[in-house]
Amino acid sequence: MILLITPSANGQQCADSLYAATGQETHWAQTLQAGSTRLREQTYSAAVIDQFLLETEPEESDQMIEHLGTAFPVYVNFGVTGMERLLREVRSALHRRRREEGAARRAVAEQMHSQMSETLTAMLLSCELAMSVPNVPNPAAEKIRTIDTLARELRLRLEVN
């Protein structure tokens, strides 16, 4: 979803054009306060913000910016920006957001993979050390072998993925 924040009389037309160009539902807020409320209530992929509002209402703009969350901000001067440029800016912002989300997901996956690998290595080493202790009772040795087998299966799955 996209949030459009502008007092412009053409706000609904801009919202309709953004929806047509991006396929994303677009909400229009005429004030920064209304925009802040929407940002608290919903998650948006982008927030198109009229620079006029930022300059004329600095305190409200600071509050609104705090509520952006994961919405990618697009600052536009509606007085000089045409619809084609607005659409280009928003498409570009949505593209950047998708790219950054993908990079963040990959980084988290790599970190989890690394942590899981370290934990599995520690488990396998602990199993080997436990099995090297003399006179381990058979039921305990069987449990240790089961843990070792499961840890090896998990390691193989991690390596495949």
matplotlib code that plots the C-alpha trace (Angstrom):
import matplotlib.pyplot as plt

x = [0.0, 1.0, 0.2, -0.1, 0.1, -0.8, -3.4, -3.6, -7.0, -5.7, -4.9, -7.5, -6.5, -2.9, -3.9, -5.9, -2.9, -0.5, -2.9, -3.2, 0.6, 1.7, -1.3, -0.9, -3.8, -3.3, -4.7, -4.8, -4.3, -4.8, -2.8, 0.3, -1.8, -4.1, -1.0, 0.5, -2.8, -2.8, 0.8, 0.0, -2.9, -1.5, 1.8, 2.7, 5.4, 5.8, 4.7, 4.5, 4.9, 4.2, 7.3, 5.0, 3.7, 7.2, 8.2, 5.0, 4.4, 7.9, 6.7, 3.9, 6.3, 8.8, 5.9, 4.8, 8.4, 8.6, 5.6, 6.9, 8.0, 9.1, 7.4, 9.9, 9.5, 9.2, 9.3, 7.7, 7.0, 3.6, 3.8, 6.4, 6.3, 4.2, 2.4, 4.9, 7.8, 5.7, 5.0, 8.7, 9.8, 7.3, 8.2, 11.9, 11.2, 9.2, 12.0, 14.6, 12.4, 12.1, 15.9, 16.6, 14.1, 15.7, 19.2, 18.0, 16.3, 19.5, 21.6, 19.3, 19.3, 23.1, 23.4, 20.9, 22.8, 26.1, 24.7, 23.0, 26.2, 28.2, 25.7, 25.6, 29.4, 29.4, 26.7, 28.7, 31.9, 30.1, 28.7, 32.2, 33.6, 30.8, 31.2, 35.0, 34.3, 35.0, 32.2, 29.3, 26.1, 24.5, 21.2, 23.2, 25.4, 22.4, 20.9, 24.2, 24.3, 20.7, 21.6, 24.7, 22.7, 20.0, 22.7, 24.4, 21.0, 20.4, 23.9, 23.2, 19.9, 21.7, 24.3, 21.7, 19.8]
y = [0.0, 3.6, 6.6, 9.9, 12.9, 16.2, 19.0, 19.3, 19.4, 16.8, 14.4, 11.8, 12.0, 11.4, 8.5, 7.0, 7.5, 5.8, 2.9, 2.5, 2.8, 0.5, -1.8, -1.0, 0.3, 4.0, 6.0, 9.8, 11.9, 15.7, 16.6, 15.4, 14.5, 12.3, 10.8, 10.0, 8.3, 6.2, 5.3, 4.1, 2.0, 0.4, -0.7, 1.1, 0.3, 3.9, 7.3, 10.1, 13.3, 16.9, 19.0, 22.0, 20.3, 19.5, 23.1, 24.7, 22.2, 21.1, 19.7, 17.6, 16.4, 15.2, 13.2, 11.8, 10.7, 8.8, 6.8, 5.9, 2.4, 0.5, 2.9, 4.3, 8.1, 9.9, 13.7, 15.6, 19.3, 19.0, 22.6, 21.8, 18.0, 16.5, 13.2, 11.4, 12.4, 11.5, 8.1, 7.5, 8.6, 6.3, 3.3, 3.9, 4.0, 0.8, -0.8, 0.4, -0.9, -4.4, -4.5, -3.5, -6.0, -8.8, -7.8, -7.7, -11.2, -12.6, -11.2, -12.6, -16.0, -16.0, -15.1, -17.8, -20.3, -19.4, -19.6, -22.9, -24.3, -23.2, -24.8, -28.1, -28.2, -27.8, -30.5, -33.0, -32.3, -32.8, -36.1, -37.3, -36.3, -37.9, -41.1, -41.1, -41.3, -44.8, -46.9, -44.9, -46.9, -48.4, -46.4, -43.2, -44.1, -44.9, -41.4, -39.7, -41.6, -40.5, -36.9, -37.2, -38.6, -35.9, -33.2, -34.6, -34.7, -31.1, -30.1, -31.9, -29.9, -26.7, -27.4, -28.2, -25.0]
z = [0.0, -0.7, 1.5, -0.3, 2.1, 0.4, 0.9, -2.9, -4.4, -6.9, -4.1, -5.1, -8.7, -7.7, -5.5, -8.4, -10.8, -8.3, -7.9, -11.7, -12.2, -9.4, -8.7, -5.0, -3.0, -2.3, 0.5, 0.6, 3.7, 3.4, 6.5, 8.3, 11.4, 9.2, 7.6, 11.0, 12.0, 8.9, 9.4, 12.9, 11.7, 8.6, 7.1, 3.9, 1.4, 0.5, 1.8, -0.8, 1.2, 0.0, 0.8, 1.3, 4.5, 5.7, 5.5, 6.9, 9.7, 11.0, 14.4, 12.8, 10.1, 12.7, 14.4, 11.1, 10.2, 13.5, 12.4, 8.9, 10.0, 6.9, 4.5, 2.0, 2.1, -1.2, -0.9, -3.7, -4.4, -5.9, -7.1, -9.7, -10.1, -12.9, -12.7, -14.8, -12.6, -9.5, -10.8, -11.7, -8.2, -6.6, -8.8, -8.1, -4.3, -4.4, -6.4, -3.8, -1.0, -2.6, -3.2, 0.4, 1.8, -0.3, 0.9, 4.5, 4.2, 2.7, 5.5, 8.2, 6.4, 6.2, 9.9, 10.9, 8.8, 10.4, 13.9, 13.2, 11.7, 14.8, 17.1, 15.2, 15.2, 18.9, 19.3, 17.1, 19.0, 22.3, 21.1, 20.1, 23.4, 25.3, 23.4, 24.2, 27.9, 29.2, 30.5, 29.1, 29.9, 26.7, 27.1, 27.3, 24.4, 22.3, 23.1, 22.3, 18.9, 18.2, 18.9, 16.7, 13.9, 14.1, 14.2, 11.1, 9.3, 10.2, 8.9, 5.6, 5.3, 6.0, 3.4, 0.8, 1.4]

ax = plt.figure().add_subplot(projection="3d")
ax.plot(x, y, z, "-o")
ax.set_aspect("equal")
plt.show()
